[in-house]
Amino acid sequence: MLGFGKKKKVLVDDQKLYVPVNGKVVNLSTVSDPVFAQKMMGEGFAVEPEDKLVVAPVSGEVTVLQPHAVGFKRADGLEVLLHMGIDTVSMNGEPFKLFVKVGDIVSGGDKVAEVDWSEIKKAGFPLTTMVLITNSKDLLDDFSVDYGVSDHGESIGWAKSK
């Protein structure tokens, strides 16, 4: 009734990176938006989505929540931003349904959102979804991603902090 017996998730030290949506994982440098492609927001990768389900790309605490983006902080201090689509901030949240709130602890692969990609496509925006390590310059030591077609929740690489 009052949450008794419910176990609160504990923040775990997990260096893996997970695919947030079914689709093709691509190098960030190929993204159509230069801010992302030139890694001005940090190191990362992108996915061309093929399914509405969006999952956590890392294990961590939800620290930022906007209709088109979810921020996470890992146990090692790396800050990761999941940005769904390009220029989708202007859609005022319409095609996004979020399932997390700030303060939630998630594991890589946990459901965080659903997106109606057809609405984004209709609005003329790219569907490309980015996973960005926003404090790369300060804390990222090493990073590796396997590119190609992958399923949401699949581990495709890792990011190590300093």
PLY file of the C-alpha trace (Angstrom):
ply
format ascii 1.0
element vertex 162
property float x
property float y
property float z
element edge 161
property int vertex1
property int vertex2
end_header
0.00 0.00 0.00
2.66 2.49 0.99
5.44 0.92 -1.01
6.43 -1.51 1.75
8.20 -4.52 0.34
9.14 -2.67 -2.84
12.85 -2.80 -3.42
14.47 0.44 -4.51
17.00 -0.07 -7.27
20.60 0.55 -6.29
23.00 2.44 -8.55
25.45 -0.10 -9.97
28.84 0.52 -11.55
28.16 -0.61 -15.13
30.49 0.63 -17.89
28.47 -0.87 -20.74
26.63 1.11 -23.40
23.28 -0.21 -24.59
21.32 0.38 -27.80
18.36 2.64 -26.91
16.19 1.66 -29.92
16.04 -1.10 -32.51
17.93 0.11 -35.56
21.26 0.81 -37.13
23.99 2.10 -34.80
26.12 4.69 -36.61
29.13 6.86 -35.89
28.20 10.23 -34.41
30.21 11.99 -37.14
27.58 10.88 -39.72
24.69 12.70 -37.99
23.09 15.52 -40.03
23.24 18.07 -37.18
26.77 19.56 -36.89
26.48 20.14 -33.13
26.18 16.38 -32.64
28.41 15.32 -35.54
31.30 17.51 -34.36
30.87 16.14 -30.83
30.27 19.60 -29.35
27.97 17.93 -26.82
30.39 15.08 -26.18
31.49 11.68 -27.43
28.81 9.16 -28.28
26.95 7.27 -30.97
23.70 7.51 -32.89
20.95 5.11 -33.95
18.55 5.28 -36.87
15.43 3.95 -35.06
13.02 1.32 -36.36
10.75 0.82 -33.34
8.80 2.99 -30.88
10.31 1.48 -27.70
13.22 3.46 -26.18
15.37 1.99 -23.40
18.12 3.31 -21.14
21.49 3.44 -22.92
23.33 3.15 -19.57
22.74 2.13 -15.98
22.38 5.21 -13.81
20.18 7.79 -12.15
17.76 9.85 -14.23
18.93 13.46 -13.79
17.33 15.35 -16.68
13.90 14.88 -18.17
12.55 16.69 -21.19
9.96 15.29 -23.62
12.65 14.63 -26.27
15.64 13.87 -24.03
16.57 11.96 -20.88
19.79 12.52 -18.94
21.49 9.90 -16.79
24.39 9.96 -14.34
26.33 6.73 -13.98
27.89 5.53 -10.73
31.33 6.58 -12.05
30.16 10.16 -12.70
29.80 9.99 -16.49
26.77 12.00 -17.61
24.88 10.58 -20.56
22.17 12.27 -22.62
19.69 10.30 -24.71
18.38 12.71 -27.37
15.43 11.35 -29.42
15.38 12.82 -32.93
16.95 16.01 -34.23
15.24 19.39 -33.66
12.40 17.56 -31.88
12.46 20.06 -28.99
10.17 22.20 -31.18
7.47 19.48 -31.15
6.46 20.37 -27.57
6.50 16.75 -26.43
3.75 15.55 -28.76
5.19 12.25 -30.04
6.96 11.27 -26.78
5.67 9.21 -23.85
8.10 9.01 -20.90
8.09 6.23 -18.29
10.74 7.56 -15.88
11.11 10.55 -13.58
14.09 12.45 -12.20
15.67 10.44 -9.38
14.76 7.02 -10.80
17.57 4.45 -10.92
17.58 2.46 -14.16
19.57 -0.43 -15.55
20.81 -0.40 -19.13
17.97 -1.69 -21.27
15.12 -0.58 -18.94
12.15 1.02 -20.72
12.30 4.83 -20.53
10.05 6.05 -23.36
7.99 5.38 -26.45
8.11 7.58 -29.54
5.69 7.91 -32.43
8.39 8.26 -35.08
5.78 8.75 -37.82
4.83 12.11 -36.23
8.47 13.20 -36.24
8.85 12.09 -39.85
5.63 13.96 -40.76
7.07 17.12 -39.16
10.12 16.76 -41.41
12.69 16.10 -38.69
15.40 13.40 -38.74
14.65 10.41 -36.51
18.31 9.97 -35.57
18.64 9.29 -31.84
21.88 10.17 -30.09
23.59 8.88 -26.96
26.06 11.52 -25.78
28.55 11.55 -22.92
28.18 15.22 -22.08
31.12 15.43 -19.68
33.50 13.58 -22.04
36.23 16.22 -21.87
36.42 16.04 -18.08
35.76 12.38 -17.26
35.86 10.08 -20.30
39.00 7.94 -20.45
38.13 5.35 -23.10
35.16 4.62 -25.36
34.24 1.85 -27.79
31.09 1.06 -29.81
30.24 -1.70 -32.28
28.36 -0.20 -35.25
25.67 -1.95 -37.28
22.10 -3.20 -36.82
21.24 -3.93 -33.18
18.24 -4.48 -30.93
17.27 -2.19 -28.06
18.90 -3.16 -24.80
21.80 -4.95 -26.50
25.24 -4.12 -25.11
27.26 -2.63 -27.95
30.28 -1.17 -26.21
31.58 0.61 -23.16
32.69 3.93 -21.80
35.35 4.13 -19.08
35.77 7.11 -16.82
39.12 8.56 -15.67
0 1
1 2
2 3
3 4
4 5
5 6
6 7
7 8
8 9
9 10
10 11
11 12
12 13
13 14
14 15
15 16
16 17
17 18
18 19
19 20
20 21
21 22
22 23
23 24
24 25
25 26
26 27
27 28
28 29
29 30
30 31
31 32
32 33
33 34
34 35
35 36
36 37
37 38
38 39
39 40
40 41
41 42
42 43
43 44
44 45
45 46
46 47
47 48
48 49
49 50
50 51
51 52
52 53
53 54
54 55
55 56
56 57
57 58
58 59
59 60
60 61
61 62
62 63
63 64
64 65
65 66
66 67
67 68
68 69
69 70
70 71
71 72
72 73
73 74
74 75
75 76
76 77
77 78
78 79
79 80
80 81
81 82
82 83
83 84
84 85
85 86
86 87
87 88
88 89
89 90
90 91
91 92
92 93
93 94
94 95
95 96
96 97
97 98
98 99
99 100
100 101
101 102
102 103
103 104
104 105
105 106
106 107
107 108
108 109
109 110
110 111
111 112
112 113
113 114
114 115
115 116
116 117
117 118
118 119
119 120
120 121
121 122
122 123
123 124
124 125
125 126
126 127
127 128
128 129
129 130
130 131
131 132
132 133
133 134
134 135
135 136
136 137
137 138
138 139
139 140
140 141
141 142
142 143
143 144
144 145
145 146
146 147
147 148
148 149
149 150
150 151
151 152
152 153
153 154
154 155
155 156
156 157
157 158
158 159
159 160
160 161
